[in-house]
Amino acid sequence: MSRKYKIKDQQKLYFVTFSVINWIYVFIRNEYRNVLLESIKYCQKNKGLEVYAWCLMTSHIHMIIGSDGTNDLVGTVRDFKSFTSRSIRKLLENKNAVGESRREWMYWMMQMAGIKNSNNTDFQFWIQDSHPIVLDSSEIFKQKLTYIHQNPVEAGFVAEPQHWLYSSAVDYMTDQKGMLEIIII
C-alpha cells in the first residue's frame, strides 16, 4: 500500500472506500447489509467513530469519517473491517442459509483471495486498502460528499440520491433521518 494514502492525522476527516474482494455483490442481501450497518453503529457508540456521510453499494461502501478522540481512527477502521469480515464469513459458512444461491461460490472466492494474500491465512473479505483521502478543505469535502451521494444515481439504481435507502443523502437533502446517525457540517 502506498504511504501517500494513510490515516495520519486523527483530527482530520477522511473519505474512505471499503470494497469487497473482486467487487463481489455481497450487499444485495439484507443479512450482509445488516452486519455492516450494525457494526458501524457499534463503532459510533463504543469507539468514537464519527460518520459525516456514507453510501452502501452492492460491493462497497463509501464514507466520510472522523474520530471523536476516544480511539484512534486507524484502530477503529481495522476493528470494523475485521469484525464485519468474520461475521459475514460465519454467515457464508452456514450451510443451512436460506436464499443465498451464491454462498459457496462467494466463500470459495474469499478463501482463494485469503490464500493468495500473505497478510491472511485462509480468508479475505475486504480489499485491504481503503485509500483514505484527507479532507482538508471544504471544497474537497463537498466534492467527496457529492460523489458519495451520486454513486447510486450513476449506477442507475435511483433517479435521485435521496431515494437510495443505504445512504446519508436523505439526511442532507430532506428533513428525514436515514439509517445511520450522521454529523452534518
C-alpha positions as CSV (number, residue, x, y, z in Angstrom):
1,M,0.0,0.0,0.0
2,S,1.3,3.4,-0.8
3,R,2.4,5.6,2.0
4,K,0.6,8.5,0.4
5,Y,-2.8,7.1,1.4
6,K,-2.7,6.6,5.2
7,I,-4.7,7.9,8.1
8,K,-2.0,10.1,9.7
9,D,-3.8,12.9,11.5
10,Q,-6.5,11.7,13.9
11,Q,-8.1,15.2,14.0
12,K,-9.0,15.2,10.2
13,L,-11.9,13.8,8.3
14,Y,-11.2,11.2,5.7
15,F,-13.0,9.9,2.6
16,V,-12.7,6.1,2.6
17,T,-13.9,3.2,0.5
18,F,-14.2,-0.3,1.8
19,S,-14.5,-2.8,-1.1
20,V,-15.3,-6.5,-1.2
21,I,-12.6,-8.6,-2.9
22,N,-13.2,-9.0,-6.6
23,W,-16.1,-6.5,-6.3
24,I,-18.4,-9.3,-5.4
25,Y,-22.0,-8.2,-5.0
26,V,-22.4,-9.1,-1.3
27,F,-24.6,-6.3,-0.1
28,I,-27.6,-7.2,-2.2
29,R,-28.8,-9.3,0.8
30,N,-30.3,-7.8,4.0
31,E,-28.3,-10.1,6.3
32,Y,-25.0,-8.8,5.0
33,R,-26.1,-5.2,4.9
34,N,-27.3,-5.6,8.5
35,V,-23.9,-6.8,9.7
36,L,-22.3,-3.8,8.1
37,L,-24.8,-1.2,9.4
38,E,-24.8,-2.7,12.9
39,S,-21.0,-2.7,13.0
40,I,-20.9,1.0,12.0
41,K,-23.5,1.8,14.8
42,Y,-21.4,-0.2,17.3
43,C,-18.2,1.8,16.3
44,Q,-20.1,5.1,16.6
45,K,-21.4,4.2,20.1
46,N,-18.3,2.5,21.5
47,K,-15.3,3.5,19.5
48,G,-15.8,7.2,18.8
49,L,-16.4,6.8,15.1
50,E,-17.9,9.9,13.6
51,V,-19.8,9.4,10.3
52,Y,-20.4,12.5,8.2
53,A,-21.6,10.8,5.0
54,W,-22.0,7.2,3.7
55,C,-23.4,5.2,0.8
56,L,-23.5,1.4,0.8
57,M,-23.5,-0.1,-2.7
58,T,-23.6,-3.7,-3.8
59,S,-19.9,-4.4,-3.4
60,H,-18.5,-1.4,-1.4
61,I,-19.2,1.4,1.0
62,H,-18.0,5.0,0.7
63,M,-17.8,7.0,3.8
64,I,-16.6,10.3,5.2
65,I,-15.4,9.6,8.7
66,G,-13.5,11.0,11.6
67,S,-12.9,10.2,15.3
68,D,-14.1,11.9,18.5
69,G,-10.7,11.0,20.0
70,T,-12.0,8.0,22.1
71,N,-10.0,5.6,19.9
72,D,-7.6,6.2,17.0
73,L,-9.3,6.1,13.6
74,V,-6.8,3.5,12.2
75,G,-7.7,1.1,15.0
76,T,-11.4,1.7,14.6
77,V,-11.3,1.0,10.9
78,R,-9.2,-2.1,11.4
79,D,-11.6,-3.4,14.0
80,F,-14.6,-2.6,11.9
81,K,-13.2,-4.4,8.9
82,S,-12.1,-7.4,10.9
83,F,-15.4,-7.8,12.7
84,T,-17.5,-7.5,9.5
85,S,-15.3,-9.9,7.7
86,R,-15.6,-12.5,10.5
87,S,-19.3,-12.0,10.8
88,I,-20.0,-12.3,7.1
89,R,-17.7,-15.4,7.0
90,K,-19.8,-17.0,9.6
91,L,-23.0,-16.3,7.6
92,L,-21.3,-17.8,4.5
93,E,-20.2,-20.9,6.4
94,N,-23.8,-21.6,7.4
95,K,-24.8,-24.4,5.1
96,N,-28.4,-24.0,6.2
97,A,-28.6,-20.4,5.0
98,V,-31.8,-19.9,3.1
99,G,-32.0,-17.8,-0.1
100,E,-28.3,-17.5,-0.8
101,S,-27.6,-19.4,-4.0
102,R,-24.1,-17.9,-4.3
103,R,-22.9,-18.8,-0.8
104,E,-20.5,-21.5,-1.8
105,W,-19.1,-19.5,-4.7
106,M,-18.6,-16.4,-2.6
107,Y,-16.9,-18.3,0.2
108,W,-14.6,-20.0,-2.3
109,M,-13.6,-16.7,-3.9
110,M,-12.8,-15.3,-0.4
111,Q,-10.8,-18.3,0.5
112,M,-8.8,-18.1,-2.7
113,A,-8.1,-14.4,-2.0
114,G,-7.1,-15.1,1.5
115,I,-4.7,-17.9,0.5
116,K,-3.1,-15.6,-2.2
117,N,-2.6,-12.7,0.3
118,S,0.3,-13.2,2.7
119,N,-1.4,-10.9,5.2
120,N,-4.2,-13.5,5.7
121,T,-4.3,-17.2,6.3
122,D,-7.3,-18.7,4.6
123,F,-10.0,-16.0,4.0
124,Q,-10.2,-12.4,2.8
125,F,-13.4,-10.4,2.6
126,W,-12.2,-6.8,2.2
127,I,-9.7,-5.4,-0.2
128,Q,-7.0,-4.3,2.2
129,D,-6.5,-0.7,1.0
130,S,-9.3,1.7,1.9
131,H,-7.5,4.5,0.1
132,P,-8.1,7.2,2.8
133,I,-8.1,10.7,1.4
134,V,-7.8,13.5,3.9
135,L,-10.5,16.2,3.5
136,D,-8.6,19.3,4.5
137,S,-10.7,21.8,2.7
138,S,-14.5,22.5,2.4
139,E,-14.1,22.2,-1.4
140,I,-12.7,18.7,-1.2
141,F,-15.4,17.7,1.4
142,K,-18.2,18.9,-0.9
143,Q,-16.7,17.1,-3.9
144,K,-16.5,13.8,-2.0
145,L,-19.9,14.3,-0.5
146,T,-21.4,14.8,-3.9
147,Y,-19.5,11.8,-5.2
148,I,-20.8,9.6,-2.4
149,H,-24.4,10.6,-2.8
150,Q,-24.4,10.4,-6.6
151,N,-23.0,6.8,-6.6
152,P,-26.4,5.0,-6.8
153,V,-27.6,7.5,-9.4
154,E,-24.6,6.9,-11.6
155,A,-25.1,3.1,-11.2
156,G,-28.7,3.6,-12.4
157,F,-30.3,2.3,-9.1
158,V,-32.3,5.5,-8.4
159,A,-33.1,8.8,-10.2
160,E,-32.4,11.0,-7.2
161,P,-29.7,10.4,-4.5
162,Q,-32.2,10.8,-1.6
163,H,-34.2,7.8,-2.8
164,W,-31.3,5.4,-2.1
165,L,-32.1,3.8,1.3
166,Y,-28.5,2.9,2.1
167,S,-27.1,6.4,2.1
168,S,-26.9,9.6,4.0
169,A,-28.3,11.6,1.1
170,V,-31.8,11.5,2.8
171,D,-30.2,13.3,5.8
172,Y,-28.6,16.0,3.6
173,M,-31.5,16.5,1.1
174,T,-34.7,16.1,3.1
175,D,-36.0,16.6,6.6
176,Q,-35.9,12.8,7.2
177,K,-33.3,10.8,9.1
178,G,-31.5,7.9,7.4
179,M,-30.4,4.5,8.8
180,L,-27.3,5.8,10.5
181,E,-26.6,8.7,12.8
182,I,-24.5,11.3,10.9
183,I,-22.9,14.6,11.6
184,I,-23.9,17.2,9.1
185,I,-21.4,20.1,8.6
